[in-house]
């Protein structure tokens, strides 16, 4: 007996479950449409096949040999499916900080240079986890210079220095769930042997192999980045560029994570974890009467 099924589907929404429902995931909270995209649980392609085969009895003679070669069967389930959508999030509160503050409580998609497709370094199949999947240098933040977009001009301080605000940023341009995780496959297989002792007693042996080929299903790459050079508890002592400096320190141009400058956070765009379990084998005996 064999059953097979293929499903094509595409689910779109503005937030999926607790993982996305706790925060606004679009680019502009004043425009809820900016959060509209593939649902976090969307799997476009899903193929499943399950089978059971009872091997016919080989012999009816020689009592001992009959117990060895007869009563065998196999069954299994194979699943192949698209990976889940994901966004690249900035947890440093940089995007639209001009409107929402520069704290670490605002999470959103950072700016993207080019289309999501042009940012991908690998596809969703045949993924090599030793190489980056995303070009981390393609993401950045758009700092509003003093005197533009409502940001105050630089001005003198009571300490004789100059204060400039380089921490105000505008909205993002990358869409929610614009990327897709690696394609995933899994093979589960089991072998069954029945020992018919007599009309009353039957012994069943099972050997079950979960993830038969020990195939790794990769998770989405590292998509949590912090692009704000001013992010952290020591804004006045850590990085002398891009922060709102006061006192005798002269104002300088902000040092942002610019597009393609090679300053993406360490590990950004690399796969760092897998999904599911390694190969597991379990065996059992059942006596029925």
Buried (B, 14 or more C-beta within 10 A) or exposed (E): EEEEEEEEEEEEBBBBEEEBEEEBBBBBBEEEEBBBBBBBEBBBBBBBBBBEEEEEEEEEEEEEEBBEEBBBBBBBBBBBBBBBBBBBBBBBBBBBBBBBEBEEEBBBBBBBBEEBEEBBBBEBEEBEBEEBBBBBBBBBBBBBBBEEEEBEEBEEEEEEBBBBBBBBBBBBBBBBBBBBBBBBBBBBBBBBBBBEEEEEEBBBBBBBBBBBEEBBBBBBBBBEBBBBBBBBEEBEEEBEEBBBBBEEBEBBEBBBBBBEEEBBBEBBBBBEEBBEEEEEEEEEEEEEE
